[in-house]
């Protein structure tokens, strides 16, 4: 099973097939140019994430270590999420009763998000969680979201799986 | 009008739908106020200047159910409100038709205002706005009238006009009938015409479903 890690500067002892550290290599912001939809379909005009995209679409699992800032996903992670539109088609389906872009790839990795952050209230944490859940739904991605404290135990168990 | 700073949070800066929203809002407000472009600024410097204003109004496109990453870069640098009554408000425009697609962002902005001690003017949302800058002015006249009303109400009361916010936010969700019709139009390729046109113009139509990151 190919598992990749997206992190925000956290120290990690487990081995992953590929690691993107958003602190060391912050993704450039999406410029909203729509090249990935209308000029070079599926391909972002910026090249800094080319290796990441290839690793992501080939992975079975992606683990994201999210460090919330001001009660939301950090700008670094948000820039990465904005750049994920290259993995979807511009076309919109309404079959669920609301607008959704269509997937470009047949399958995308399952995602586990481990999060930490300075939430000032349970409501704020709930807003952060519901945003992430919704985004993964829009990305046709099965997703589990857990507090960072669960990372070592859960990922050690994953590594032990054949 | 209270001393107001308007922020354009679009990566497109002066060339895009967000700029049009700001200009129509200011036409209604009939008073000039500074507009700064997040895409051109240092986030910390920009956020530091908020202390000089009574009201900060963010205008932005919806990116993946929330603010563009460049707007979050500014939010990360924001300090708590500097004095009682300092206010913050948001205007969001999205490509998706339903205003409900921005609910996650609206909920976050309410939390942000609370966390930083700003008076929250609320978040006005407009769906189905992706084509505004590509269409002739006349096609969007009804929308522009509501944006002017939002600006006018702001000048008069220092708040967002409830009727204008409600008009902008319609449709909130699609009815079953609407979504079925739209799905039919999508399946007949009629709903996809804007994309087809752009792909054809860029000689990229043949590659429209390409998967470049697995194909090489």
HADDOCK unambig.tbl for C-alpha pairs under 7 A between the chains (distance, minus, plus):
assign (segid A and resid 29 and name CA) (segid B and resid 69 and name CA) 6.18 0.50 0.50
assign (segid A and resid 29 and name CA) (segid B and resid 70 and name CA) 6.53 0.50 0.50
assign (segid A and resid 31 and name CA) (segid B and resid 11 and name CA) 5.22 0.50 0.50
assign (segid A and resid 31 and name CA) (segid B and resid 12 and name CA) 6.93 0.50 0.50
assign (segid A and resid 32 and name CA) (segid B and resid 11 and name CA) 6.32 0.50 0.50
assign (segid A and resid 32 and name CA) (segid B and resid 12 and name CA) 6.91 0.50 0.50
assign (segid A and resid 38 and name CA) (segid B and resid 195 and name CA) 6.96 0.50 0.50
assign (segid A and resid 38 and name CA) (segid B and resid 198 and name CA) 5.91 0.50 0.50
assign (segid A and resid 38 and name CA) (segid B and resid 199 and name CA) 4.85 0.50 0.50
assign (segid A and resid 38 and name CA) (segid B and resid 202 and name CA) 6.89 0.50 0.50
assign (segid A and resid 38 and name CA) (segid B and resid 204 and name CA) 6.78 0.50 0.50
assign (segid A and resid 39 and name CA) (segid B and resid 199 and name CA) 6.49 0.50 0.50
assign (segid A and resid 39 and name CA) (segid B and resid 202 and name CA) 5.57 0.50 0.50
assign (segid A and resid 39 and name CA) (segid B and resid 204 and name CA) 5.83 0.50 0.50
assign (segid A and resid 40 and name CA) (segid B and resid 204 and name CA) 6.64 0.50 0.50
assign (segid A and resid 41 and name CA) (segid B and resid 207 and name CA) 6.17 0.50 0.50
assign (segid A and resid 41 and name CA) (segid B and resid 208 and name CA) 5.37 0.50 0.50
assign (segid A and resid 41 and name CA) (segid B and resid 209 and name CA) 6.83 0.50 0.50
assign (segid A and resid 41 and name CA) (segid B and resid 210 and name CA) 6.01 0.50 0.50
assign (segid A and resid 42 and name CA) (segid B and resid 210 and name CA) 5.97 0.50 0.50
assign (segid A and resid 42 and name CA) (segid B and resid 211 and name CA) 5.85 0.50 0.50
assign (segid A and resid 42 and name CA) (segid B and resid 212 and name CA) 6.05 0.50 0.50
assign (segid A and resid 43 and name CA) (segid B and resid 212 and name CA) 6.27 0.50 0.50
assign (segid A and resid 53 and name CA) (segid B and resid 213 and name CA) 6.27 0.50 0.50
assign (segid A and resid 54 and name CA) (segid B and resid 213 and name CA) 4.85 0.50 0.50
assign (segid A and resid 54 and name CA) (segid B and resid 214 and name CA) 6.44 0.50 0.50
assign (segid A and resid 69 and name CA) (segid B and resid 76 and name CA) 6.57 0.50 0.50
assign (segid A and resid 70 and name CA) (segid B and resid 76 and name CA) 6.38 0.50 0.50
assign (segid A and resid 75 and name CA) (segid B and resid 69 and name CA) 5.09 0.50 0.50
assign (segid A and resid 75 and name CA) (segid B and resid 70 and name CA) 6.95 0.50 0.50
assign (segid A and resid 75 and name CA) (segid B and resid 72 and name CA) 4.94 0.50 0.50
assign (segid A and resid 75 and name CA) (segid B and resid 73 and name CA) 5.16 0.50 0.50
assign (segid A and resid 78 and name CA) (segid B and resid 69 and name CA) 4.99 0.50 0.50
assign (segid A and resid 79 and name CA) (segid B and resid 69 and name CA) 4.56 0.50 0.50
assign (segid A and resid 82 and name CA) (segid B and resid 63 and name CA) 6.22 0.50 0.50
assign (segid A and resid 82 and name CA) (segid B and resid 64 and name CA) 6.05 0.50 0.50
assign (segid A and resid 91 and name CA) (segid B and resid 192 and name CA) 6.10 0.50 0.50
assign (segid A and resid 93 and name CA) (segid B and resid 183 and name CA) 5.96 0.50 0.50
assign (segid A and resid 93 and name CA) (segid B and resid 186 and name CA) 6.67 0.50 0.50
assign (segid A and resid 94 and name CA) (segid B and resid 179 and name CA) 5.46 0.50 0.50
assign (segid A and resid 94 and name CA) (segid B and resid 182 and name CA) 6.45 0.50 0.50
assign (segid A and resid 94 and name CA) (segid B and resid 183 and name CA) 5.01 0.50 0.50
assign (segid A and resid 95 and name CA) (segid B and resid 183 and name CA) 6.11 0.50 0.50
assign (segid A and resid 97 and name CA) (segid B and resid 174 and name CA) 6.81 0.50 0.50
assign (segid A and resid 97 and name CA) (segid B and resid 176 and name CA) 6.36 0.50 0.50
assign (segid A and resid 97 and name CA) (segid B and resid 179 and name CA) 5.28 0.50 0.50
assign (segid A and resid 98 and name CA) (segid B and resid 174 and name CA) 6.42 0.50 0.50
assign (segid A and resid 98 and name CA) (segid B and resid 179 and name CA) 6.58 0.50 0.50
assign (segid A and resid 99 and name CA) (segid B and resid 96 and name CA) 6.16 0.50 0.50
assign (segid A and resid 104 and name CA) (segid B and resid 209 and name CA) 6.42 0.50 0.50
assign (segid A and resid 104 and name CA) (segid B and resid 211 and name CA) 6.75 0.50 0.50
assign (segid A and resid 105 and name CA) (segid B and resid 211 and name CA) 6.58 0.50 0.50
assign (segid A and resid 124 and name CA) (segid B and resid 111 and name CA) 6.17 0.50 0.50
assign (segid A and resid 127 and name CA) (segid B and resid 104 and name CA) 6.97 0.50 0.50
assign (segid A and resid 127 and name CA) (segid B and resid 107 and name CA) 6.52 0.50 0.50
assign (segid A and resid 127 and name CA) (segid B and resid 108 and name CA) 6.13 0.50 0.50
assign (segid A and resid 131 and name CA) (segid B and resid 104 and name CA) 5.58 0.50 0.50
assign (segid A and resid 135 and name CA) (segid B and resid 64 and name CA) 6.73 0.50 0.50
assign (segid A and resid 135 and name CA) (segid B and resid 65 and name CA) 6.80 0.50 0.50
